[in-house]
Amino acid sequence: MKKMMDMVKCMVMAGSLVCAVGLQGCGVGEQASDLKKPRFIGHGHDVGSEHEKEKADGVRVKRMGRMDYPALSEVSGIVRAHPDEKQWWVMNDSGNDAIVYAIDEKGQLLKEVKVAGARNVDWEDIAIEDGRLFVSDLGNNGNARENLGVYAVGGVLDDVAGGVDVTWYGMKYEDQDTYPAAVFEFDCEAIFFLDGKFAVLTKHRMGQTRMANQGTKLYMLDELKVGEMNVLRKIDERSDVGYWVTGADVSPSGDRLVVLGQTELWVFDRPMSGSDRWLSEGVCWKMSLPAEMMKQAEGVCWDDDQMIRIVNEQRDVYVLDVVYLERYGVGFDSNEK
């Protein structure tokens, strides 16, 4: 794990240097010539010495606490139970028990719930829709799994008497033809819902290696069906996100999508066209995160429409006000001008 993290950090540093010289913006890039070239907005609103002081002091990212509960040893996803409740749900990565955990704003355990009949093959993210927790078992490091899917867990959020109700939805990618894949772009650590539709962002590797690569693809389902294979349709893609997308969430208002790339954060505004191509249309902002603080950042969610929460596998809990990203990040606009 340490060697992998060292490799990722080196690649992230190299990627950050490239971004400083010239970002590609919110278009998918050279692979999608049909998309509009994004209009550069700027590098946020620099406020001189005050800006530099805040950067130096690390004010942008605030540490809220630590998940000290022993079982929370490899947290890989987080979602807020409700904007009016100080409760967040998290889960552990692959090989751990099939349990979801409720924590408070400082990371302290509130309760834990066993997901009956489930197996944690490679759990990577968690989301909420229609009163149910959705736990992603879409981790696919070797791009060879044919048993991908998500668990929908009912009865947890409202403490329904009689225990939890668990439903499994099997899934596959429409464009994966071989197992393992010819190119490793079918791993996933980010799930969320867009206007009621289930969505995922992929995590990429170089060729058929374990080496991290930039880029992500957006896949969606119009509806989830029980007892049959749900085929994820590719909707959009980006070539400059990452290295490694490890989490994502839609704001309570439904107007913004936050994407975590371990040591960078992206926020995409809802496309003015009304399409589902959030990655390549509309306005987006990007900001680097302090690697020494983030370590292996794995989960991200919105606390409300202003505050973003991040957790890592080293048990830390951080928050970031989105105003800092708008002020100090790099922005692009792909809307027609």
CORLINFEN-V577903 format. One record per backbone hydrogen bond with DSSP energy under -0.5 kcal/mol. NH is the residue of the N-H (numbers start at 1). CO is the residue of the C=O. Records with the same first field share a line. If there is no record, write none. Layout:
NH=CO, CO
This chain:
5=1
6=2
7=3
8=4
9=5
10=6
11=7
12=8
13=9
14=10
15=11
16=12
17=13
18=14
19=15
20=16
21=17
22=18
27=24
32=29
35=32
39=333
40=38
41=331
42=331
45=327
46=44
50=47
52=48
53=49
54=50
55=51
56=52
57=53
58=54, 55
59=54
60=54
61=58
62=60, 319
64=62, 317
65=317
66=106
67=315
68=66
72=69
73=71
76=91
77=91
79=89
81=87
82=87
85=82
87=85
88=103
89=79
90=101
91=77
92=99
93=74
95=120
96=93
99=97
100=113
101=90
102=111
103=88
104=108
107=104
110=102
111=102
113=100
115=98
116=114
118=115
121=119
124=136
125=136
127=134
129=132
132=129
133=153
134=127
135=133, 151
136=125, 134
137=149
139=122
143=140
148=171
149=137
150=169
151=135
152=167
153=133, 151
154=152, 165
159=156
160=155
163=160
165=154
167=152
169=150
170=168
171=148
172=230
174=232
176=173
177=175
180=143
181=143
184=207
185=183
187=203
188=138
189=201
190=201
192=199
194=197
195=193
197=194
198=221
199=192
200=219
201=190
202=217
203=187
204=213, 215
205=184
206=211
207=205
209=206
213=204
215=241
216=238
218=236
219=200, 217
220=233
221=198
227=168
228=225
230=170
231=229
232=172, 230
233=220
235=218
236=218
238=216
244=213
246=244, 260
247=260
249=258
251=256
254=251
257=268
258=249
259=266
260=247
261=264
263=261
265=287
266=259
267=285
268=257
269=283
270=255
274=271
278=276
280=277
281=277
284=332
285=267
286=330
287=265
289=263
291=289
293=290
294=290
295=291
297=295
298=311
299=311
301=309
303=307
304=307
308=320
309=301
310=318
311=299
312=316
313=296
315=312
317=65
318=310
319=62
320=308
321=60
322=306
324=321
325=321
326=322
327=323
328=324
329=325
330=286
331=42
332=284
333=39
334=282
